[in-house]
Amino acid sequence: MLLKVGDIITFERSFTVRDVELFTEISGDQGNHHLTPDEQGRLVIQGLLTATLPTKVGGDHNVLARTMNFEFLRPVFTGDTIICEVNIEKLERRENNRTAINASFLCENQNKKLVLKGDFSGVIL
């Protein structure tokens, strides 16, 4: 799919206890809130695990990231479904036959609460 300025790409994901376990193993982020369930039996998802939503959209379109800015607004828990919307804001053809990209994103949970927002820039390979 060829991207255009103004495109909004949506991706949705629900996080599991296994996702947190695997990310804990890979990242080494072993905060108690990621390992000990709350009173509802949920774990808090690592912020950077939540941030894999916009990076997945970038990966789907062969974006080599140069900058990524994340603002973590609310905790995300196991069992939550997060909807990520990536807005393509700028595309600029470069002389090296690559395209520079700037995009912003918003991630909401199943209750329509904003949990993460930010932006990224890079080149499309």
TANORZI-V442995 format. One record per helix or strand of 3 or more residues. SS is the DSSP state (H for helix, E for strand). FROM is the first residue (numbers start at 1). TO is the last residue. If there is no record, write none. Layout:
# TANORZI-V442995
ss | from | to
SS | FROM | TO
SS | FROM | TO
This chain:
# TANORZI-V442995
ss | from | to
E | 8 | 14
H | 17 | 27
H | 32 | 35
H | 47 | 50
H | 52 | 60
E | 63 | 72
E | 81 | 93
E | 99 | 108
E | 114 | 124
